[in-house]
Amino acid sequence: MGWYIHHVNIPAVDVPSTRAFLRDIAGLGIGEWRYPPNQGELHHDDASIAYFGCENRGIHVVRPIPTFAVDNGFIHNPTVGGHFAITVPDIEAVKRRFDEAGVIYSDAGVYAMAGCHQIYVYDPSMDVIEINQVVDATGGAAPPREDEAHDIHMEPGGWYVHHVNIPSHDVVKSAAFFEELVGIRPNPVEDAKDPFYADPNNTIGFGERNRGIHIVRPTPGFGSDRGLLHNPTVGGHKAFAVPDLDAVKRRMDEAGIVYLDAGENQLAGMRQIYVFDPSNNLIEFVEVA
């Protein structure tokens, strides 16, 4: 058994606008949220959440709620700033390592998603990270699944979460957090066409074939040095693989949305475009050869 990206959380000032962007421009299908029997104070309605995917995996578009942590007795507020979630086979082992290292976390239990025990923690760069484990109805560990080997979890319509990009001013320190405390192993960035991504002081990856997690050093001149409209190293972003990138580009052109077509200039075998969503979150769409 291994780990996998369970979902990404995208903050949105105007959830309906981001819902429309991901549905009508990106071409993703709306999913149905699965609640646990005794849910927490989630503030869920059409103006506060939009969901894409199945089994609560995929994309959570969430309106920032300042009182969310207090309402649920948490230290961390997962609705502010966005985050991503890693599913691990043994969440209790992760909690023990956090306790031994003196790392503070919020143990939310099963409160928002059916069959999912969640905890929240800050990484060394103060990004909120969710770590969860799929559990059965009694709260025990659920049987292993095929996708626990970090296989692609294809969502309806043929798209999937490809990777998350985390900005870090100390890439090595951040990578050590994920390796030593979360318990996942790094993988070298494969087939990097841009030397920036081949330097472990700039980029360290977790996951096979460049999927999973990219920890990246924010570099102000990265975009301008390469003549790029967007700078994907600053602020972090989420990346989604789609079956037809040209169709996404056509819909953006028709809607007058400005995007950066990076082609296949960064990582071999992967065409990339970057665009800001309606709340100015940087989103990457890729098509994998």
Secondary structure, 3 states (H helix, E strand, C coil): CCCEEEEEEEECCCHHHHHHHHHHHCCCCECCCCCCCCCCCCCCCCCCEEEECCCCCEEEEECCCCCHHHHHCCCCCCCCCCEEEEECCCHHHHHHHHHHHCCCEEEEECCCCCCEEEEEEECCCCCEEEEEEEECCCCCECCCCHHHHCCCCCECCCEEEEEEEEECCCHHHHHHHHHHHHCCCCECCCCECCHHHHCCCCEEEECHHHCEEEEECCCCCHHHHCCCCCCCCCCCEEEEECCCHHHHHHHHHHHCCCEEEEECCCECCEEEEEEECCCCCEEEEEEEC
